[in-house]
């Protein structure tokens, strides 16, 4: 029993520390470019899985078309995004093309700024592309950091049943003791309450950590 409690406390502490580390990372951390080896060794784990990849690819194509000497109006047309007579894409068209309104607003503002100042739109879109890349990297690191606490939570949920199974293998009868004695009934009731409380708490921590990604 003491060993079980010790393991439970250790895993809860592990989960708690990982969650708070994740919170600090998602609020202050920039993409860690020293972890690029993980993308090479585990391509399936780090494969693109979010709309940010498509958005970044579209911005990258637009930037390449502009640097190839194609005018903005024709370049946006190639990407199936209609523009006005000044070559500025319509706001609604950008909202339809990009899943994030923040990205659409950034591209629209870049087009307006480049037109008014006479600066290079390709340079402005390069900044948008870099911002998308950084955001995507942060989300990936977020998912990687959250994998550990989620695994710990699943282990915690399985420990009571595993403990009873091991006790039966050793010849004990935990169910008989739990059901036929006052101490057993009290222990089972208290253990169930603690288990349900821990389950709700870990679920709340996971949901809070996942919400920081939004």
C-alpha positions in Angstrom: 0.0 0.0 0.0 2.8 2.4 0.9 4.6 1.6 -2.4 1.4 2.2 -4.3 1.0 5.6 -2.6 4.6 6.5 -3.3 4.2 5.7 -7.0 1.0 7.6 -7.2 2.5 10.7 -5.5 5.5 10.5 -7.8 3.4 10.3 -11.0 1.1 13.1 -9.9 4.2 15.3 -9.2 5.6 14.3 -12.6 2.4 15.3 -14.3 2.2 18.6 -12.4 5.7 19.6 -13.2 5.4 18.8 -16.8 2.2 20.8 -17.1 3.7 23.9 -15.5 6.8 23.5 -17.7 4.5 23.4 -20.7 2.7 26.5 -19.6 6.0 28.5 -19.3 7.1 27.1 -22.7 4.0 28.1 -24.6 4.0 31.7 -23.2 7.7 32.6 -23.6 9.5 30.0 -25.6 10.6 30.5 -29.2 11.1 27.5 -31.6 14.1 25.4 -30.6 16.1 25.0 -33.7 18.5 22.6 -31.9 15.8 19.9 -32.1 15.9 19.6 -35.9 17.4 16.2 -35.6 14.1 14.9 -34.2 12.4 15.9 -37.4 15.0 13.9 -39.4 15.0 10.7 -37.2 11.2 10.6 -36.7 9.5 12.0 -39.8 6.2 10.3 -39.2 6.0 11.7 -35.7 6.8 15.2 -36.8 4.9 15.1 -40.1 2.8 18.2 -40.9 -0.7 17.7 -39.4 -2.1 21.2 -39.1 -3.6 23.8 -41.5 -0.5 25.9 -40.9 1.5 23.8 -43.4 -1.0 24.6 -46.2 -1.0 28.3 -45.2 2.7 28.5 -45.2 3.0 26.7 -48.5 0.5 29.1 -50.1 2.5 32.1 -48.8 5.7 30.5 -50.0 4.3 30.0 -53.5 3.1 33.6 -53.7 6.5 34.8 -52.6 8.3 32.7 -55.2 5.9 33.9 -58.0 6.6 37.5 -57.1 10.4 37.0 -57.0 10.1 35.3 -60.4 8.9 38.6 -61.8 5.1 37.9 -62.0 2.9 40.9 -61.0 0.8 40.5 -57.9 -2.5 40.4 -59.7 -1.5 37.5 -61.9 0.3 35.7 -59.0 -2.8 35.8 -56.8 -4.9 34.6 -59.8 -2.6 31.6 -60.2 -3.3 30.7 -56.6 -7.1 31.1 -57.2 -7.4 34.2 -55.0 -9.2 37.1 -56.8 -7.9 40.6 -56.5 -9.1 44.1 -57.2 -7.7 46.3 -60.0 -4.7 47.3 -57.8 -3.7 43.7 -57.4 -4.8 43.5 -53.7 -6.7 40.3 -52.9 -10.2 40.7 -51.5 -10.4 40.3 -47.8 -13.1 37.7 -48.0 -11.1 35.7 -50.6 -8.2 35.6 -48.1 -10.5 34.5 -45.3 -11.7 31.7 -47.6 -8.2 30.7 -48.6 -6.7 30.7 -45.1 -8.2 28.9 -42.1 -6.8 31.5 -39.8 -8.3 35.0 -40.0 -5.1 36.3 -38.3 -3.0 35.0 -41.2 -5.5 36.5 -43.7 -5.4 39.8 -41.9 -1.6 39.8 -41.9 -1.4 39.1 -45.6 -4.0 41.7 -46.4 -2.2 44.3 -44.4 1.1 43.4 -46.0 -0.4 43.9 -49.5 -1.9 47.3 -48.5 1.4 48.4 -46.9 3.5 47.2 -49.9 1.2 49.1 -52.3 1.2 52.3 -50.4 4.9 52.4 -49.7 6.0 50.9 -52.9 8.0 48.3 -51.1 8.5 44.6 -52.0 5.5 42.5 -51.3 7.7 39.4 -51.4 9.7 40.7 -48.5 6.5 41.4 -46.5 5.2 37.9 -47.3 8.5 36.4 -46.2 8.0 37.9 -42.7 4.4 36.4 -42.7 5.8 33.0 -43.7 8.4 33.1 -41.0 5.7 33.9 -38.4 3.7 30.9 -39.6 6.7 28.7 -39.3 7.5 29.9 -35.8 3.9 29.3 -34.7 3.9 25.8 -36.2 7.1 24.9 -34.5 5.7 26.1 -31.1 2.6 24.0 -31.6 4.7 20.9 -32.4 6.8 21.5 -29.3 3.6 22.0 -27.4 2.3 18.6 -28.5 5.6 16.8 -27.8 5.8 18.3 -24.2 2.1 17.3 -23.5 2.7 13.7 -24.5 4.5 12.9 -21.3 1.8 14.2 -18.9 -0.9 12.5 -20.8 0.9 9.2 -20.6 1.4 9.7 -16.8 -2.3 10.3 -16.4 -3.2 7.1 -18.2 -0.8 5.2 -16.0 -2.3 6.7 -12.9 -5.8 5.6 -14.0 -4.6 2.0 -14.5 -2.7 1.6 -11.3 -5.6 0.6 -9.0 -6.6 -2.3 -11.3 -3.0 -3.3 -11.8 -2.4 -3.3 -8.1 -5.4 -5.5 -7.4 -4.4 -7.9 -10.2 -0.9 -8.2 -8.8 -2.3 -8.9 -5.4 -4.4 -11.7 -6.8 -1.3 -13.2 -8.5 0.4 -13.2 -5.1 -2.5 -15.2 -3.6 -4.2 -12.3 -1.8 -8.0 -11.7 -2.0 -8.4 -7.9 -2.1 -12.0 -8.0 -3.3 -13.0 -10.2 -0.3 -11.3 -7.8 2.1 -12.9 -4.7 0.4 -16.4 -6.1 0.5 -16.5 -8.1 3.8 -14.9 -5.7 6.3 -15.5 -2.3 7.6 -11.9 -1.3 7.1 -12.0 -2.6 3.5 -15.3 -0.8 2.7 -13.9 2.4 4.1 -10.6 2.0 2.2 -12.4 1.2 -1.1 -14.8 4.2 -0.7 -11.9 6.6 0.1 -9.8 5.1 -2.7 -12.6 5.6 -5.2 -13.2 9.2 -4.2 -9.4 9.9 -4.4 -9.3 8.1 -7.8 -12.2 10.1 -9.2 -10.8 13.4 -7.8 -7.4 12.7 -9.4 -9.1 11.8 -12.7 -11.0 15.1 -12.8 -7.9 17.0 -11.7 -5.6 15.5 -14.4 -8.3 16.0 -17.0 -8.6 19.7 -16.0 -4.8 20.1 -16.2 -4.7 18.5 -19.6 -7.5 20.7 -20.9 -5.9 23.8 -19.5 -2.6 22.9 -21.1 -4.2 22.2 -24.5 -6.2 25.5 -24.3 -2.9 27.5 -24.1 -2.2 26.3 -27.6 -5.2 28.1 -29.0 
